[in-house]
Amino acid sequence: MTRSERLGWTTAAVIFGVAAYHLTTLVTFDLAEPRLLPIGLDDAVPLDTRWLPIYLAMYAQALTVPCAVDDLCLLKRWALGMVLMYAVAVPIWVLVPVTVPRDPVPVVDYFSYLLALFRAFDPPSNCLPSMHVAVSFWAAHVVWRVDRPVGTALFGLGALIWYSTMATDQHWFVDGLAGFVLAAGMAGLLLRGQGGARLPRVWHLFWMAALATLSAGIWAMWHFGLVTPDQLPPLAPPML
């Protein structure tokens, strides 16, 4: 696989996912009253903004695939899986929108600032299935096919990301469960009997550096007051 092929398929998959996720908001914003789907487990998980760095890690975990896979066929299957997962999710978001009531949180530190940032840009009606969980576990499935130790670690990180979606009041448990099942379904459909070559593990420094850079940039925005909370226009009211 050439570098241009790796970059091209990775860029296409990421842009498609971001576009599908956020463009759906334009359709669902005032389309219907979103549903609430709490269970007892959701009540048992308290709001804890310290989980936001783990929540943020999903964006880097998606990049673990091009940092691990050295097989063009497998990389294409990963990109196809991303497209198919959104093809399943978007109709659900439009026809059966689910949301989580998001009470205002005073910005008093980096973590609460990070929450305000997410709530300004994260659509409130695209909760089920949770693509945070789906994308994380889909990446873990693909990486596991070429590097089982790293893939296993990514499954563990995926579980923490799932918990973080509840601890930050961004998703219900069932949202994450739907995302988990969606990723497992893609693995059964596209990865059965599939393997491939892997890159040297030093390539994983790329997504780790990307996560560190993103986190440092957001921290600088907060610490130096580059973007204040009142400059972050929310996509929707805190509640329904």
C-alpha positions as CSV (number, residue, x, y, z in Angstrom):
1,M,0.0,0.0,0.0
2,T,1.4,3.4,-1.0
3,R,1.2,6.4,1.3
4,S,-1.2,8.1,-1.0
5,E,-3.6,5.1,-0.9
6,R,-3.3,5.1,2.9
7,L,-4.0,8.8,3.2
8,G,-6.7,8.8,0.6
9,W,-8.8,6.0,2.1
10,T,-8.3,7.3,5.6
11,T,-9.3,10.9,4.7
12,A,-12.4,9.7,2.7
13,A,-13.6,7.6,5.7
14,V,-13.1,10.3,8.2
15,I,-14.7,13.1,6.1
16,F,-17.7,10.9,5.2
17,G,-18.3,10.1,8.9
18,V,-18.0,13.7,10.0
19,A,-20.2,14.9,7.2
20,A,-22.9,12.3,7.8
21,Y,-22.9,12.9,11.5
22,H,-23.2,16.7,11.4
23,L,-25.3,17.1,8.3
24,T,-28.0,14.9,9.9
25,T,-28.3,17.6,12.6
26,L,-29.7,20.0,10.0
27,V,-32.5,17.5,9.3
28,T,-33.2,16.4,12.9
29,F,-32.9,19.7,14.7
30,D,-36.6,20.6,14.6
31,L,-38.0,17.5,12.9
32,A,-39.4,15.7,15.9
33,E,-39.3,15.6,19.7
34,P,-36.4,13.4,20.6
35,R,-36.9,10.4,22.9
36,L,-35.3,9.6,26.2
37,L,-34.1,6.1,26.9
38,P,-32.7,5.9,30.4
39,I,-32.3,2.7,32.4
40,G,-31.2,2.1,36.0
41,L,-27.6,1.9,35.0
42,D,-27.7,5.5,33.7
43,D,-28.9,6.8,37.0
44,A,-26.0,4.9,38.7
45,V,-23.3,6.7,36.6
46,P,-22.8,10.2,38.0
47,L,-21.7,13.1,35.9
48,D,-17.9,13.3,36.0
49,T,-16.2,15.7,33.6
50,R,-12.8,14.1,34.3
51,W,-13.9,11.4,31.9
52,L,-13.8,13.9,29.0
53,P,-10.2,13.1,27.9
54,I,-11.3,9.5,27.4
55,Y,-14.3,10.7,25.5
56,L,-12.0,12.7,23.4
57,A,-9.8,9.7,22.7
58,M,-12.4,8.3,20.3
59,Y,-11.2,10.7,17.6
60,A,-7.7,9.3,17.9
61,Q,-8.8,5.7,18.2
62,A,-10.4,6.0,14.7
63,L,-6.9,6.6,13.4
64,T,-5.4,3.5,14.9
65,V,-6.5,1.5,11.8
66,P,-4.3,3.3,9.2
67,C,-1.5,3.3,11.8
68,A,-1.7,-0.5,12.2
69,V,-2.9,-2.0,8.9
70,D,-0.5,-2.5,6.0
71,D,-3.0,-4.2,3.7
72,L,-5.0,-2.2,1.2
73,C,-7.9,-4.6,1.1
74,L,-8.3,-4.5,4.9
75,L,-8.1,-0.7,4.9
76,K,-10.8,-0.5,2.3
77,R,-13.0,-2.9,4.4
78,W,-12.5,-0.5,7.3
79,A,-13.6,2.4,5.2
80,L,-16.6,0.5,3.8
81,G,-17.6,-0.5,7.4
82,M,-17.6,3.2,8.4
83,V,-19.9,4.0,5.4
84,L,-22.2,1.1,6.3
85,M,-22.4,2.0,10.0
86,Y,-23.5,5.5,9.1
87,A,-25.9,4.2,6.5
88,V,-27.6,2.3,9.4
89,A,-27.4,5.1,11.9
90,V,-28.6,8.1,9.9
91,P,-32.1,6.8,9.2
92,I,-32.5,6.0,12.9
93,W,-31.3,9.5,13.8
94,V,-33.8,11.0,11.4
95,L,-36.8,8.8,12.1
96,V,-36.3,8.0,15.8
97,P,-34.1,10.7,17.3
98,V,-32.9,10.1,20.8
99,T,-31.3,12.7,23.1
100,V,-30.0,13.1,26.6
101,P,-31.1,16.1,28.7
102,R,-28.0,18.2,29.1
103,D,-28.2,20.6,32.1
104,P,-25.9,23.6,32.0
105,V,-22.5,23.0,33.7
106,P,-20.6,26.1,35.0
107,V,-17.2,26.4,33.4
108,V,-14.8,26.4,36.3
109,D,-11.9,24.3,35.0
110,Y,-10.4,22.6,32.0
111,F,-12.8,19.7,32.2
112,S,-16.0,21.7,32.4
113,Y,-14.6,23.9,29.6
114,L,-14.1,20.8,27.5
115,L,-17.7,19.7,28.2
116,A,-19.0,23.1,27.1
117,L,-17.0,22.8,23.9
118,F,-18.5,19.4,23.2
119,R,-22.0,20.5,23.9
120,A,-21.6,23.4,21.5
121,F,-20.6,21.3,18.6
122,D,-22.0,17.8,19.3
123,P,-25.6,17.3,17.9
124,P,-28.1,16.6,20.7
125,S,-30.4,14.3,18.7
126,N,-27.8,11.8,17.2
127,C,-27.5,9.7,20.3
128,L,-28.7,6.2,19.3
129,P,-26.6,4.5,18.1
130,S,-23.6,6.0,19.7
131,M,-21.0,6.5,16.9
132,H,-18.4,7.2,19.6
133,V,-18.8,3.6,20.7
134,A,-19.3,2.2,17.2
135,V,-16.3,3.8,15.7
136,S,-14.1,2.9,18.6
137,F,-15.0,-0.8,18.6
138,W,-14.9,-1.0,14.8
139,A,-11.3,0.2,14.9
140,A,-10.5,-2.3,17.6
141,H,-12.0,-5.1,15.5
142,V,-9.9,-4.2,12.5
143,V,-6.6,-3.7,14.3
144,W,-7.2,-7.0,16.2
145,R,-7.1,-8.7,12.8
146,V,-3.5,-7.7,12.3
147,D,-2.1,-7.1,15.8
148,R,-4.0,-9.0,18.6
149,P,-2.2,-7.4,21.6
150,V,-2.8,-3.9,20.4
151,G,-6.3,-4.8,19.2
152,T,-7.1,-6.2,22.6
153,A,-5.9,-3.0,24.3
154,L,-8.1,-1.0,22.0
155,F,-11.1,-3.1,23.0
156,G,-10.4,-2.1,26.5
157,L,-10.1,1.6,25.6
158,G,-13.4,1.2,23.7
159,A,-15.0,0.0,26.9
160,L,-13.7,3.1,28.7
161,I,-15.0,5.3,25.9
162,W,-18.4,3.7,26.2
163,Y,-18.4,4.4,30.0
164,S,-17.2,8.0,29.3
165,T,-20.2,8.7,27.1
166,M,-22.5,8.0,30.1
167,A,-20.2,9.7,32.7
168,T,-20.4,12.9,30.6
169,D,-24.1,12.8,30.0
170,Q,-23.6,12.6,26.3
171,H,-25.3,9.2,25.8
172,W,-27.5,6.6,27.5
173,F,-26.3,3.0,28.0
174,V,-28.5,1.7,25.2
175,D,-26.9,4.2,22.8
176,G,-23.5,2.6,23.5
177,L,-25.0,-0.9,23.3
178,A,-26.4,-0.1,19.9
179,G,-23.0,1.2,18.8
180,F,-21.3,-1.9,20.1
181,V,-23.7,-4.2,18.3
182,L,-23.3,-2.2,15.1
183,A,-19.5,-2.5,15.2
184,A,-19.8,-6.3,15.9
185,G,-22.2,-6.7,13.0
186,M,-19.7,-5.0,10.7
187,A,-17.0,-7.3,11.9
188,G,-19.1,-10.3,11.2
189,L,-20.0,-9.0,7.7
190,L,-16.7,-7.7,6.5
191,L,-13.9,-9.2,8.6
192,R,-14.8,-12.9,8.7
193,G,-11.6,-14.8,7.9
194,Q,-9.9,-11.5,7.1
195,G,-6.3,-10.9,8.1
196,G,-3.4,-8.8,6.7
197,A,0.0,-7.4,7.3
198,R,0.6,-4.8,10.0
199,L,2.9,-1.8,10.3
200,P,5.6,-1.5,12.9
201,R,4.1,-0.5,16.2
202,V,6.0,2.8,16.1
203,W,3.3,4.0,13.7
204,H,1.0,4.2,16.7
205,L,2.9,7.2,17.9
206,F,1.1,9.2,15.1
207,W,-2.4,8.8,16.6
208,M,-1.0,9.3,20.1
209,A,0.7,12.5,19.0
210,A,-2.5,13.6,17.3
211,L,-4.5,13.1,20.5
212,A,-1.9,14.9,22.6
213,T,-1.8,17.8,20.2
214,L,-5.6,18.1,20.1
215,S,-5.8,18.0,23.9
216,A,-3.0,20.6,24.3
217,G,-4.7,22.9,21.8
218,I,-8.0,22.7,23.7
219,W,-6.2,23.3,27.0
220,A,-4.5,26.4,25.5
221,M,-7.9,27.7,24.3
222,W,-9.1,27.4,27.9
223,H,-6.0,28.5,29.8
224,F,-5.3,31.6,27.7
225,G,-9.0,32.5,27.2
226,L,-8.7,32.3,23.4
227,V,-12.3,31.0,23.1
228,T,-14.7,31.7,26.0
229,P,-17.9,29.6,26.6
230,D,-20.1,32.5,25.5
231,Q,-18.4,32.4,22.1
232,L,-19.5,28.8,21.6
233,P,-23.1,28.9,20.2
234,P,-24.9,25.8,21.3
235,L,-26.6,23.6,18.7
236,A,-29.7,23.2,20.9
237,P,-31.1,24.2,24.3
238,P,-29.7,22.3,27.4
239,M,-32.9,20.3,27.7
240,L,-35.4,19.3,25.0
